[in-house]
Amino acid sequence: MGPSGKGLSPEQMAFFQAEGYLIVKGLFEPGELDDIRSTFERIGETTVAGHFEPVFDPDNPDPLKRYPRVMHPHRFNQTAMKYMLHKPVMDVLENLYGEPALAAQSMYYYKPPGSRGQALHQDNFYLKVEPGNCIAAWTAIDAADEENGCLLVVPKTSGYEVVCPELADEKESFTTHYVKPPKDKKAVPAVMDEGDVLFFNGNLIHGSYRNKSKDRFRRAFICHYANASAVRIGAFYRPLYAADGSEVMLEANPDGGPCGNEFDVLYPH
C-alpha cells in the first residue's frame, strides 16, 4: 500500500482480523517523516505545561526525565494535528473499521538510549471506547528493533477482554500497569523500518522493553482512534476529530471498567 491511501488487500485485512495488528509500509513520504522529526526536535527543547515537561538536569540518571513522552501535541501544534489526520493513515483505519475513524489522541515518544520500556498493557483500558474499540497507529520515526526497544505485541489477543492490570516492575517500565499474557501466548517484537506504521486493536496486549542501545533513539509518533459510530470515550480524549478536522464530542465514559469505579487509573495512556 502506497501514499495514495488505496485500500488494504484482503490478505492484510485477514491478518489484522486474525492477529490483531498489522504493519503497513509507504504511508509517509520521507519529507513528511523529516517534518515530524524536526517538529518534535524543536518541541524537545521547550516546556509545554500539561503536555511536555522535561527536567533539564544533566545529572539526573533517568533519560526519560529529560525526554518524557509528549501528550496530545495536536492540541498545541498544527503539524501534529496535520499528521494525526494524515489521509493515508485515516484511509487504512476506515478499511479496518469498515467506517470512518475519529482521531482521539496523539503522542510522541523519544525513547532515548538507556530509557525504560512500557509494561504490557491494553489501550482500551484507558480510552474506554464504546461501542466499538480504539485502534492505534504507531509510526516509527526511527527504525525500531529489539536493541533500541521496539514495540512488543502478543498476537491473537485482540479478542481478549480488557482486564484489570497488575503492578509493573518500575525498574523496567516507566508506567505502573502490567497485563500478563495468557499462558499460551507470548510477546513478539514488531521490528519496523523508519516510516512503517503499526496498527493494532485496543484489546491487543502490547508494550516494550528498555532501549539497550548506546546511541540510538527510538522515536515514534503514536495516535489513537475511535470508530465513528462510537458513543462514549474516556474524558481525557475529548474532543475527537473527523478526517476533515472538525471536532466531534462523544459522551464522557464514566465506566470504571474491569477494576470497578473506585480504581485509580493513575495516568492517561
Accessible surface in RSA format (square Angstrom, percent):
REM  Atomic radii and reference values for relative SASA: ProtOr
REM  Chains: A
REM  Algorithm: Lee & Richards
REM  Probe-radius: 1.40
REM  Slices: 20
REM RES _ NUM      All-atoms   Total-Side   Main-Chain    Non-polar    All polar
REM                ABS   REL    ABS   REL    ABS   REL    ABS   REL    ABS   REL
RES MET A   1    63.12  32.7   1.54   1.0  61.58 146.6  15.76  13.4  47.37  62.8
RES GLY A   2    28.15  34.7   0.00   N/A  28.15  34.7  19.75  54.2   8.41  18.8
RES PRO A   3    61.31  44.7  49.73  45.3  11.58  42.1  49.97  41.3  11.34  70.4
RES SER A   4    76.39  64.6  39.82  53.1  36.57  84.2  48.33 102.9  28.06  39.3
RES GLY A   5     9.64  11.9   0.00   N/A   9.64  11.9   0.28   0.8   9.36  21.0
RES LYS A   6   150.58  73.5 142.62  87.5   7.96  19.0  93.24  83.9  57.34  61.1
RES GLY A   7    49.00  60.4   0.00   N/A  49.00  60.4  19.95  54.7  29.05  65.1
RES LEU A   8    17.18   9.6   0.02   0.0  17.16  43.1   0.02   0.0  17.16  46.2
RES SER A   9    40.93  34.6  34.00  45.4   6.93  16.0  35.59  75.8   5.34   7.5
RES PRO A  10   104.99  76.5  94.35  86.0  10.65  38.7 100.92  83.3   4.07  25.3
RES GLU A  11   126.41  72.6 116.68  88.3   9.73  23.2  69.43 134.3  56.98  46.5
RES GLN A  12    41.71  23.3  39.97  29.2   1.74   4.1  19.33  41.1  22.39  17.0
RES MET A  13    54.82  28.4  54.66  36.2   0.16   0.4  54.66  46.5   0.16   0.2
RES ALA A  14    61.09  56.2  50.81  78.4  10.28  23.4  58.01  81.7   3.08   8.2
RES PHE A  15    84.65  42.4  79.05  49.0   5.60  14.6  84.18  51.0   0.47   1.3
RES PHE A  16    12.47   6.2  10.98   6.8   1.49   3.9  10.98   6.7   1.49   4.3
RES GLN A  17   118.80  66.4  94.84  69.3  23.96  57.1  41.16  87.6  77.64  58.9
RES ALA A  18    57.61  53.0  38.57  59.5  19.03  43.3  49.03  69.0   8.58  22.7
RES GLU A  19    26.12  15.0  26.12  19.8   0.00   0.0   3.52   6.8  22.59  18.4
RES GLY A  20     0.67   0.8   0.00   N/A   0.67   0.8   0.67   1.8   0.00   0.0
RES TYR A  21    30.97  14.5  30.97  17.6   0.00   0.0   9.54   7.2  21.43  26.4
RES LEU A  22    11.78   6.6  11.78   8.4   0.00   0.0  11.78   8.3   0.00   0.0
RES ILE A  23    53.24  30.3  35.12  26.2  18.12  43.7  35.12  25.3  18.12  49.2
RES VAL A  24     1.27   0.8   0.38   0.3   0.90   2.2   1.27   1.1   0.00   0.0
RES LYS A  25   113.41  55.3 108.78  66.7   4.63  11.0 101.16  91.1  12.25  13.1
RES GLY A  26    31.90  39.3   0.00   N/A  31.90  39.3  25.49  70.0   6.41  14.4
RES LEU A  27     0.42   0.2   0.00   0.0   0.42   1.1   0.00   0.0   0.42   1.1
RES PHE A  28    14.72   7.4   1.58   1.0  13.13  34.2   1.58   1.0  13.13  37.6
RES GLU A  29    82.47  47.3  82.23  62.2   0.24   0.6  30.42  58.8  52.06  42.5
RES PRO A  30    96.90  70.6  95.46  87.0   1.44   5.2  96.26  79.5   0.64   4.0
RES GLY A  31    48.16  59.4   0.00   N/A  48.16  59.4  35.49  97.4  12.67  28.4
RES GLU A  32    46.50  26.7  45.30  34.3   1.19   2.8  15.55  30.1  30.94  25.3
RES LEU A  33     8.57   4.8   8.57   6.1   0.00   0.0   8.57   6.0   0.00   0.0
RES ASP A  34    78.39  54.9  75.56  75.2   2.83   6.7  26.93  63.4  51.46  51.3
RES ASP A  35    46.42  32.5  41.38  41.2   5.04  11.9  15.68  36.9  30.74  30.7
RES ILE A  36     1.69   1.0   1.61   1.2   0.08   0.2   1.69   1.2   0.00   0.0
RES ARG A  37    43.29  18.2  43.19  22.0   0.11   0.3  27.02  36.9  16.28   9.9
RES SER A  38    41.02  34.7  39.63  52.9   1.39   3.2  31.67  67.4   9.36  13.1
RES THR A  39     2.18   1.5   1.75   1.8   0.42   1.0   1.64   2.2   0.54   0.8
RES PHE A  40     1.86   0.9   1.86   1.1   0.00   0.0   1.86   1.1   0.00   0.0
RES GLU A  41    91.81  52.7  83.31  63.0   8.50  20.2  34.00  65.8  57.80  47.2
RES ARG A  42   148.13  62.2 140.69  71.7   7.44  17.7  77.54 106.0  70.59  42.8
RES ILE A  43    12.76   7.3  11.37   8.5   1.38   3.3  12.70   9.1   0.06   0.2
RES GLY A  44     1.32   1.6   0.00   N/A   1.32   1.6   1.32   3.6   0.00   0.0
RES GLU A  45   116.56  66.9  94.10  71.2  22.46  53.5  43.92  85.0  72.64  59.3
RES THR A  46    62.62  44.5  55.83  56.6   6.79  16.2  60.88  81.8   1.74   2.6
RES THR A  47    84.08  59.8  55.63  56.4  28.45  67.8  44.19  59.3  39.90  60.3
RES VAL A  48    35.69  23.5  32.64  29.5   3.06   7.4  35.69  31.0   0.00   0.0
RES ALA A  49    85.38  78.5  66.02 101.9  19.36  44.0  66.79  94.1  18.59  49.2
RES GLY A  50    63.20  77.9   0.00   N/A  63.20  77.9  38.48 105.6  24.72  55.4
RES HIS A  51    42.10  23.0  36.02  25.0   6.08  15.6  14.15  14.6  27.95  32.5
RES PHE A  52     1.90   0.9   0.00   0.0   1.90   4.9   1.65   1.0   0.25   0.7
RES GLU A  53   103.42  59.4  85.93  65.0  17.49  41.7  31.45  60.8  71.97  58.8
RES PRO A  54    14.82  10.8   0.00   0.0  14.82  53.9   0.00   0.0  14.82  92.1
RES VAL A  55    65.37  43.0  61.57  55.7   3.80   9.1  64.80  56.3   0.57   1.5
RES PHE A  56   107.54  53.8  74.76  46.3  32.78  85.3  78.04  47.3  29.51  84.4
RES ASP A  57    62.03  43.4  52.53  52.3   9.49  22.4  14.27  33.6  47.76  47.6
RES PRO A  58   133.07  97.0  91.68  83.6  41.39 150.4 105.86  87.4  27.21 169.1
RES ASP A  59   126.92  88.9 100.86 100.4  26.06  61.6  33.12  78.0  93.80  93.5
RES ASN A  60    49.73  34.3  31.38  30.3  18.35  44.2   4.68  11.3  45.06  43.5
RES PRO A  61   128.36  93.5  94.41  86.1  33.95 123.4 107.06  88.4  21.30 132.4
RES ASP A  62    29.17  20.4  24.02  23.9   5.15  12.2  20.77  48.9   8.40   8.4
RES PRO A  63    37.76  27.5  29.17  26.6   8.59  31.2  37.54  31.0   0.22   1.4
RES LEU A  64    25.23  14.1  21.52  15.4   3.71   9.3  21.60  15.2   3.63   9.8
RES LYS A  65    98.58  48.1  96.16  59.0   2.42   5.8  40.47  36.4  58.12  61.9
RES ARG A  66    52.13  21.9  51.90  26.5   0.23   0.6  33.71  46.1  18.42  11.2
RES TYR A  67    47.92  22.4  47.14  26.8   0.78   2.0  19.60  14.7  28.31  34.9
RES PRO A  68    32.44  23.6  29.49  26.9   2.96  10.7  32.44  26.8   0.00   0.0
RES ARG A  69    37.82  15.9  28.11  14.3   9.71  23.1  10.31  14.1  27.51  16.7
RES VAL A  70     0.00   0.0   0.00   0.0   0.00   0.0   0.00   0.0   0.00   0.0
RES MET A  71    24.25  12.6  24.25  16.0   0.00   0.0  24.25  20.6   0.00   0.0
RES HIS A  72     2.13   1.2   2.07   1.4   0.06   0.2   2.07   2.1   0.06   0.1
RES PRO A  73     0.00   0.0   0.00   0.0   0.00   0.0   0.00   0.0   0.00   0.0
RES HIS A  74     4.00   2.2   0.40   0.3   3.61   9.2   0.02   0.0   3.99   4.6
RES ARG A  75    96.53  40.5  58.55  29.8  37.98  90.4  33.25  45.4  63.28  38.4
RES PHE A  76    71.65  35.8  33.23  20.6  38.43 100.0  44.67  27.1  26.99  77.2
RES ASN A  77    31.77  21.9  28.75  27.8   3.02   7.3   2.62   6.3  29.14  28.2
RES GLN A  78   142.35  79.6 134.38  98.2   7.97  19.0  67.51 143.7  74.84  56.8
RES THR A  79    31.25  22.2  28.29  28.7   2.96   7.1   2.62   3.5  28.64  43.3
RES ALA A  80     1.11   1.0   0.00   0.0   1.11   2.5   1.11   1.6   0.00   0.0
RES MET A  81    30.05  15.6  30.05  19.9   0.00   0.0  29.83  25.4   0.23   0.3
RES LYS A  82   119.22  58.2 106.82  65.5  12.40  29.5  76.97  69.3  42.26  45.0
RES TYR A  83     7.04   3.3   4.58   2.6   2.46   6.4   1.18   0.9   5.87   7.2
RES MET A  84     0.00   0.0   0.00   0.0   0.00   0.0   0.00   0.0   0.00   0.0
RES LEU A  85    24.25  13.5  14.06  10.1  10.20  25.6  14.06   9.9  10.20  27.4
RES HIS A  86    17.55   9.6  14.23   9.9   3.32   8.5   9.02   9.3   8.53   9.9
RES LYS A  87   136.26  66.5 130.99  80.4   5.27  12.5 109.41  98.5  26.84  28.6
RES PRO A  88    12.31   9.0  12.18  11.1   0.13   0.5  12.31  10.2   0.00   0.0
RES VAL A  89     3.88   2.6   3.88   3.5   0.00   0.0   3.88   3.4   0.00   0.0
RES MET A  90    10.67   5.5   8.50   5.6   2.17   5.2   8.74   7.4   1.93   2.6
RES ASP A  91    24.82  17.4  23.46  23.3   1.36   3.2   7.46  17.6  17.35  17.3
RES VAL A  92     0.00   0.0   0.00   0.0   0.00   0.0   0.00   0.0   0.00   0.0
RES LEU A  93     0.00   0.0   0.00   0.0   0.00   0.0   0.00   0.0   0.00   0.0
RES GLU A  94    79.76  45.8  77.88  58.9   1.88   4.5  16.59  32.1  63.17  51.6
RES ASN A  95    46.25  31.9  33.01  31.9  13.24  31.9   9.64  23.2  36.61  35.4
RES LEU A  96    14.12   7.9   0.11   0.1  14.01  35.2   0.11   0.1  14.01  37.7
RES TYR A  97    41.50  19.4  14.99   8.5  26.51  69.0  18.24  13.7  23.26  28.7
RES GLY A  98    68.33  84.3   0.00   N/A  68.33  84.3  34.86  95.7  33.47  75.0
RES GLU A  99    46.82  26.9  43.09  32.6   3.74   8.9  21.32  41.2  25.51  20.8
RES PRO A 100    74.40  54.2  73.61  67.1   0.78   2.9  74.40  61.4   0.00   0.0
RES ALA A 101     3.74   3.4   0.00   0.0   3.74   8.5   0.00   0.0   3.74   9.9
RES LEU A 102     9.88   5.5   9.88   7.1   0.00   0.0   9.88   6.9   0.00   0.0
RES ALA A 103     0.18   0.2   0.00   0.0   0.18   0.4   0.00   0.0   0.18   0.5
RES ALA A 104     0.31   0.3   0.00   0.0   0.31   0.7   0.28   0.4   0.02   0.1
RES GLN A 105     0.08   0.0   0.08   0.1   0.00   0.0   0.00   0.0   0.08   0.1
RES SER A 106     0.00   0.0   0.00   0.0   0.00   0.0   0.00   0.0   0.00   0.0
RES MET A 107     1.74   0.9   1.74   1.2   0.00   0.0   1.74   1.5   0.00   0.0
RES TYR A 108     0.80   0.4   0.80   0.5   0.00   0.0   0.04   0.0   0.76   0.9
RES TYR A 109    18.84   8.8  17.91  10.2   0.93   2.4  17.39  13.1   1.45   1.8
RES TYR A 110     7.48   3.5   6.42   3.7   1.06   2.8   6.42   4.8   1.06   1.3
RES LYS A 111     8.63   4.2   6.74   4.1   1.89   4.5   7.38   6.6   1.25   1.3
RES PRO A 112     5.86   4.3   5.86   5.3   0.00   0.0   5.86   4.8   0.00   0.0
RES PRO A 113    33.35  24.3  22.21  20.2  11.14  40.5  22.50  18.6  10.85  67.4
RES GLY A 114    32.37  39.9   0.00   N/A  32.37  39.9  26.67  73.2   5.70  12.8
RES SER A 115     0.00   0.0   0.00   0.0   0.00   0.0   0.00   0.0   0.00   0.0
RES ARG A 116    57.42  24.1  55.15  28.1   2.27   5.4  12.74  17.4  44.68  27.1
RES GLY A 117     0.89   1.1   0.00   N/A   0.89   1.1   0.89   2.5   0.00   0.0
RES GLN A 118    16.42   9.2  16.06  11.7   0.36   0.9   3.38   7.2  13.04   9.9
RES ALA A 119    15.62  14.4   5.61   8.7  10.00  22.8  15.23  21.4   0.39   1.0
RES LEU A 120    22.02  12.3  20.69  14.8   1.32   3.3  20.69  14.5   1.32   3.6
RES HIS A 121     6.40   3.5   6.40   4.5   0.00   0.0   5.98   6.2   0.43   0.5
RES GLN A 122     1.80   1.0   0.99   0.7   0.81   1.9   0.00   0.0   1.80   1.4
RES ASP A 123     0.50   0.4   0.42   0.4   0.08   0.2   0.01   0.0   0.49   0.5
RES ASN A 124    18.93  13.1  15.32  14.8   3.61   8.7   0.00   0.0  18.93  18.3
RES PHE A 125    14.07   7.0   8.33   5.2   5.74  14.9  10.00   6.1   4.07  11.6
RES TYR A 126    12.72   5.9   4.91   2.8   7.81  20.3   3.26   2.5   9.46  11.7
RES LEU A 127     0.00   0.0   0.00   0.0   0.00   0.0   0.00   0.0   0.00   0.0
RES LYS A 128    46.14  22.5  42.78  26.2   3.36   8.0  22.22  20.0  23.93  25.5
RES VAL A 129     1.33   0.9   0.00   0.0   1.33   3.2   0.00   0.0   1.33   3.6
RES GLU A 130    57.07  32.8  56.92  43.1   0.15   0.4  20.09  38.9  36.98  30.2
RES PRO A 131    75.97  55.4  69.52  63.4   6.45  23.5  75.97  62.7   0.00   0.0
RES GLY A 132    53.20  65.6   0.00   N/A  53.20  65.6  26.28  72.1  26.92  60.3
RES ASN A 133    27.49  19.0  26.43  25.5   1.07   2.6  14.20  34.2  13.29  12.8
RES CYS A 134     0.07   0.1   0.07   0.1   0.00   0.0   0.00   0.0   0.07   0.1
RES ILE A 135     7.17   4.1   7.17   5.3   0.00   0.0   7.17   5.2   0.00   0.0
RES ALA A 136     0.57   0.5   0.00   0.0   0.57   1.3   0.00   0.0   0.57   1.5
RES ALA A 137     3.89   3.6   2.46   3.8   1.43   3.2   2.46   3.5   1.43   3.8
RES TRP A 138     5.70   2.3   5.70   2.8   0.00   0.0   3.38   1.8   2.32   3.8
RES THR A 139     3.14   2.2   3.14   3.2   0.00   0.0   0.00   0.0   3.14   4.7
RES ALA A 140     0.00   0.0   0.00   0.0   0.00   0.0   0.00   0.0   0.00   0.0
RES ILE A 141     0.00   0.0   0.00   0.0   0.00   0.0   0.00   0.0   0.00   0.0
RES ASP A 142    24.66  17.3  22.96  22.8   1.71   4.0   9.66  22.7  15.01  15.0
RES ALA A 143    44.62  41.0  39.79  61.4   4.83  11.0  39.79  56.0   4.83  12.8
RES ALA A 144     0.68   0.6   0.17   0.3   0.52   1.2   0.19   0.3   0.49   1.3
RES ASP A 145    41.28  28.9  41.28  41.1   0.00   0.0  19.15  45.1  22.13  22.1
RES GLU A 146   105.67  60.7  98.95  74.9   6.72  16.0  27.75  53.7  77.91  63.6
RES GLU A 147    87.54  50.3  81.50  61.7   6.05  14.4  31.97  61.8  55.57  45.4
RES ASN A 148     0.45   0.3   0.45   0.4   0.00   0.0   0.00   0.0   0.45   0.4
RES GLY A 149     1.24   1.5   0.00   N/A   1.24   1.5   1.24   3.4   0.00   0.0
RES CYS A 150     2.83   2.1   1.22   1.4   1.61   3.8   0.00   0.0   2.83   3.1
RES LEU A 151    12.28   6.8  12.05   8.6   0.23   0.6  12.05   8.5   0.23   0.6
RES LEU A 152     9.72   5.4   9.72   7.0   0.00   0.0   9.72   6.8   0.00   0.0
RES VAL A 153     0.50   0.3   0.50   0.5   0.00   0.0   0.50   0.4   0.00   0.0
RES VAL A 154     0.00   0.0   0.00   0.0   0.00   0.0   0.00   0.0   0.00   0.0
RES PRO A 155    25.72  18.7  25.43  23.2   0.28   1.0  25.43  21.0   0.28   1.8
RES LYS A 156   107.44  52.4  95.80  58.8  11.64  27.7  74.25  66.8  33.20  35.4
RES THR A 157     0.00   0.0   0.00   0.0   0.00   0.0   0.00   0.0   0.00   0.0
RES SER A 158    20.57  17.4  13.71  18.3   6.86  15.8   1.43   3.0  19.14  26.8
RES GLY A 159    71.78  88.5   0.00   N/A  71.78  88.5  41.59 114.1  30.19  67.6
RES TYR A 160    81.28  37.9  76.00  43.2   5.28  13.7  64.34  48.3  16.95  20.9
RES GLU A 161   137.12  78.7 132.16 100.0   4.96  11.8  54.77 105.9  82.34  67.2
RES VAL A 162    29.96  19.7  19.54  17.7  10.42  25.1  19.54  17.0  10.42  28.3
RES VAL A 163    65.32  43.0  63.15  57.2   2.17   5.2  64.85  56.3   0.47   1.3
RES CYS A 164    57.44  43.4  39.82  44.4  17.62  41.4  18.49  46.9  38.95  42.0
RES PRO A 165    16.01  11.7   1.00   0.9  15.00  54.5   1.45   1.2  14.56  90.5
RES GLU A 166    96.66  55.5  87.60  66.3   9.06  21.6  43.88  84.9  52.78  43.1
RES LEU A 167   143.95  80.2 121.65  87.0  22.30  56.1 121.65  85.4  22.30  60.0
RES ALA A 168    19.45  17.9   0.24   0.4  19.21  43.7   2.85   4.0  16.60  44.0
RES ASP A 169    84.41  59.1  68.94  68.6  15.47  36.6  39.69  93.4  44.73  44.6
RES GLU A 170   134.13  77.0 129.50  98.0   4.64  11.0  42.91  83.0  91.22  74.5
RES LYS A 171   158.06  77.1 149.63  91.8   8.43  20.1  98.96  89.1  59.10  63.0
RES GLU A 172    84.61  48.6  82.34  62.3   2.27   5.4  41.27  79.8  43.35  35.4
RES SER A 173     5.37   4.5   4.00   5.3   1.37   3.2   4.00   8.5   1.37   1.9
RES PHE A 174    60.40  30.2  33.40  20.7  27.00  70.2  33.99  20.6  26.41  75.6
RES THR A 175     8.64   6.1   5.03   5.1   3.62   8.6   5.60   7.5   3.04   4.6
RES THR A 176    49.68  35.3  45.06  45.7   4.62  11.0  25.01  33.6  24.67  37.3
RES HIS A 177     5.63   3.1   4.94   3.4   0.69   1.8   4.69   4.8   0.94   1.1
RES TYR A 178    62.79  29.3  62.79  35.7   0.00   0.0  39.94  30.0  22.85  28.2
RES VAL A 179     6.84   4.5   5.40   4.9   1.44   3.5   6.84   5.9   0.00   0.0
RES LYS A 180   135.67  66.2 118.92  73.0  16.75  39.9  63.15  56.8  72.52  77.2
RES PRO A 181    25.58  18.6  17.71  16.1   7.87  28.6  17.71  14.6   7.87  48.9
RES PRO A 182    31.20  22.7  17.74  16.2  13.45  48.9  29.53  24.4   1.67  10.4
RES LYS A 183   210.69 102.8 172.50 105.8  38.20  90.9 123.38 111.1  87.31  93.0
RES ASP A 184   108.60  76.1  73.29  72.9  35.32  83.5  50.59 119.1  58.02  57.9
RES LYS A 185    44.84  21.9  36.53  22.4   8.32  19.8  16.65  15.0  28.20  30.0
RES LYS A 186   168.78  82.3 158.25  97.1  10.53  25.1 103.28  93.0  65.50  69.8
RES ALA A 187    32.61  30.0   8.32  12.8  24.29  55.3   8.32  11.7  24.29  64.3
RES VAL A 188    56.05  36.9  55.88  50.6   0.17   0.4  56.05  48.7   0.00   0.0
RES PRO A 189    51.76  37.7  36.26  33.1  15.50  56.4  36.26  29.9  15.50  96.4
RES ALA A 190     4.71   4.3   0.06   0.1   4.66  10.6   4.71   6.6   0.00   0.0
RES VAL A 191    88.53  58.3  70.09  63.5  18.44  44.4  70.09  60.9  18.44  50.0
RES MET A 192     3.78   2.0   0.22   0.1   3.56   8.5   1.53   1.3   2.25   3.0
RES ASP A 193    82.77  58.0  81.83  81.4   0.94   2.2  20.05  47.2  62.72  62.5
RES GLU A 194    90.32  51.9  71.01  53.7  19.32  46.0  15.03  29.1  75.30  61.5
RES GLY A 195     6.20   7.6   0.00   N/A   6.20   7.6   4.91  13.5   1.29   2.9
RES ASP A 196     6.49   4.5   6.49   6.5   0.00   0.0   0.00   0.0   6.49   6.5
RES VAL A 197     0.00   0.0   0.00   0.0   0.00   0.0   0.00   0.0   0.00   0.0
RES LEU A 198     0.00   0.0   0.00   0.0   0.00   0.0   0.00   0.0   0.00   0.0
RES PHE A 199     0.00   0.0   0.00   0.0   0.00   0.0   0.00   0.0   0.00   0.0
RES PHE A 200     2.56   1.3   2.56   1.6   0.00   0.0   2.56   1.6   0.00   0.0
RES ASN A 201    29.68  20.5  29.56  28.6   0.12   0.3   0.56   1.3  29.12  28.1
RES GLY A 202     0.31   0.4   0.00   N/A   0.31   0.4   0.31   0.8   0.00   0.0
RES ASN A 203    21.90  15.1  21.90  21.2   0.00   0.0   0.00   0.0  21.90  21.2
RES LEU A 204     0.03   0.0   0.00   0.0   0.03   0.1   0.00   0.0   0.03   0.1
RES ILE A 205     4.85   2.8   4.85   3.6   0.00   0.0   4.85   3.5   0.00   0.0
RES HIS A 206     4.98   2.7   4.98   3.5   0.00   0.0   2.05   2.1   2.93   3.4
RES GLY A 207     0.42   0.5   0.00   N/A   0.42   0.5   0.42   1.2   0.00   0.0
RES SER A 208    11.44   9.7   4.69   6.3   6.75  15.6   0.26   0.6  11.18  15.7
RES TYR A 209   142.75  66.6 140.74  80.1   2.01   5.2 102.89  77.3  39.86  49.1
RES ARG A 210    71.75  30.1  71.29  36.3   0.45   1.1  29.69  40.6  42.06  25.5
RES ASN A 211     0.16   0.1   0.00   0.0   0.16   0.4   0.00   0.0   0.16   0.2
RES LYS A 212   132.87  64.8 108.49  66.6  24.39  58.1  65.84  59.3  67.03  71.4
RES SER A 213     6.55   5.5   0.92   1.2   5.64  13.0   1.55   3.3   5.00   7.0
RES LYS A 214   193.22  94.3 166.72 102.3  26.50  63.1 111.92 100.7  81.30  86.6
RES ASP A 215   117.14  82.1  90.72  90.3  26.42  62.5  36.04  84.8  81.10  80.9
RES ARG A 216    72.49  30.4  68.13  34.7   4.37  10.4  44.68  61.1  27.81  16.9
RES PHE A 217    49.59  24.8  42.85  26.5   6.74  17.5  42.85  26.0   6.74  19.3
RES ARG A 218     4.88   2.0   4.88   2.5   0.00   0.0   0.13   0.2   4.75   2.9
RES ARG A 219    48.15  20.2  47.81  24.4   0.34   0.8   0.72   1.0  47.43  28.7
RES ALA A 220     0.00   0.0   0.00   0.0   0.00   0.0   0.00   0.0   0.00   0.0
RES PHE A 221     4.34   2.2   4.13   2.6   0.21   0.6   4.13   2.5   0.21   0.6
RES ILE A 222     8.52   4.8   8.52   6.3   0.00   0.0   8.52   6.1   0.00   0.0
RES CYS A 223     2.87   2.2   2.87   3.2   0.00   0.0   0.63   1.6   2.24   2.4
RES HIS A 224     1.04   0.6   1.04   0.7   0.00   0.0   0.30   0.3   0.75   0.9
RES TYR A 225     1.64   0.8   1.64   0.9   0.00   0.0   0.00   0.0   1.64   2.0
RES ALA A 226     0.00   0.0   0.00   0.0   0.00   0.0   0.00   0.0   0.00   0.0
RES ASN A 227     6.87   4.7   6.87   6.6   0.00   0.0   2.76   6.6   4.11   4.0
RES ALA A 228    41.34  38.0  21.49  33.2  19.84  45.1  21.70  30.6  19.64  52.0
RES SER A 229    65.95  55.7  46.45  62.0  19.49  44.9  47.95 102.1  18.00  25.2
RES ALA A 230     5.92   5.4   0.00   0.0   5.92  13.5   0.00   0.0   5.92  15.7
RES VAL A 231    61.00  40.1  57.16  51.7   3.84   9.3  59.87  52.0   1.13   3.1
RES ARG A 232    76.60  32.2  76.60  39.0   0.00   0.0  15.17  20.7  61.43  37.2
RES ILE A 233     0.00   0.0   0.00   0.0   0.00   0.0   0.00   0.0   0.00   0.0
RES GLY A 234     3.91   4.8   0.00   N/A   3.91   4.8   3.91  10.7   0.00   0.0
RES ALA A 235    63.34  58.2  47.88  73.9  15.46  35.2  48.01  67.6  15.33  40.6
RES PHE A 236    75.97  38.0  61.71  38.2  14.25  37.1  72.09  43.7   3.88  11.1
RES TYR A 237     3.35   1.6   3.35   1.9   0.00   0.0   2.83   2.1   0.52   0.6
RES ARG A 238    74.42  31.2  62.61  31.9  11.81  28.1   3.38   4.6  71.04  43.1
RES PRO A 239    27.21  19.8  27.01  24.6   0.20   0.7  27.01  22.3   0.20   1.2
RES LEU A 240     0.00   0.0   0.00   0.0   0.00   0.0   0.00   0.0   0.00   0.0
RES TYR A 241    22.62  10.6  22.62  12.9   0.00   0.0   6.50   4.9  16.12  19.9
RES ALA A 242    23.21  21.3  23.18  35.8   0.03   0.1  23.21  32.7   0.00   0.0
RES ALA A 243    65.58  60.3  46.60  71.9  18.98  43.2  46.60  65.6  18.98  50.3
RES ASP A 244   122.98  86.1  78.71  78.3  44.28 104.7  51.33 120.8  71.66  71.5
RES GLY A 245    32.87  40.5   0.00   N/A  32.87  40.5  15.53  42.6  17.34  38.8
RES SER A 246    55.82  47.2  45.55  60.8  10.27  23.7  45.28  96.4  10.55  14.8
RES GLU A 247   114.18  65.6  86.45  65.4  27.73  66.0  28.66  55.4  85.51  69.8
RES VAL A 248    42.64  28.1  38.87  35.2   3.77   9.1  42.64  37.0   0.00   0.0
RES MET A 249   118.65  61.4  86.16  57.0  32.49  77.4  86.08  73.2  32.57  43.2
RES LEU A 250    16.61   9.2  13.36   9.6   3.25   8.2  16.14  11.3   0.46   1.2
RES GLU A 251   101.18  58.1  93.82  71.0   7.36  17.5  43.83  84.8  57.35  46.8
RES ALA A 252    41.83  38.5  28.06  43.3  13.78  31.3  28.06  39.5  13.78  36.5
RES ASN A 253     7.34   5.1   1.69   1.6   5.65  13.6   0.08   0.2   7.25   7.0
RES PRO A 254   114.40  83.4  87.36  79.6  27.04  98.3  98.68  81.5  15.71  97.7
RES ASP A 255    63.46  44.4  56.50  56.2   6.95  16.4  20.72  48.8  42.74  42.6
RES GLY A 256    20.83  25.7   0.00   N/A  20.83  25.7  11.64  31.9   9.19  20.6
RES GLY A 257    30.41  37.5   0.00   N/A  30.41  37.5  15.01  41.2  15.40  34.5
RES PRO A 258    68.31  49.8  26.52  24.2  41.79 151.9  41.00  33.8  27.31 169.8
RES CYS A 259    27.26  20.6   1.12   1.3  26.14  61.4   8.32  21.1  18.93  20.4
RES GLY A 260    31.83  39.2   0.00   N/A  31.83  39.2  29.33  80.5   2.49   5.6
RES ASN A 261   118.38  81.6  87.74  84.8  30.64  73.8  24.50  59.0  93.88  90.7
RES GLU A 262   159.77  91.7 128.53  97.2  31.24  74.4  77.27 149.5  82.50  67.4
RES PHE A 263    68.41  34.2  46.22  28.6  22.19  57.8  53.28  32.3  15.13  43.3
RES ASP A 264    96.33  67.5  84.43  84.0  11.90  28.2  36.92  86.9  59.41  59.2
RES VAL A 265    50.73  33.4  47.96  43.4   2.77   6.7  47.96  41.7   2.77   7.5
RES LEU A 266    98.17  54.7  59.03  42.2  39.14  98.4  65.82  46.2  32.35  87.1
RES TYR A 267    41.31  19.3  34.07  19.4   7.24  18.8  39.38  29.6   1.93   2.4
RES PRO A 268    49.41  36.0  42.75  39.0   6.65  24.2  48.55  40.1   0.86   5.3
RES HIS A 269     7.08   3.9   6.98   4.9   0.10   0.3   2.26   2.3   4.82   5.6
END  Absolute sums over single chains surface
CHAIN  1 A    11837.7       9331.7       2506.0       6779.6       5058.1
END  Absolute sums over all chains
TOTAL         11837.7       9331.7       2506.0       6779.6       5058.1
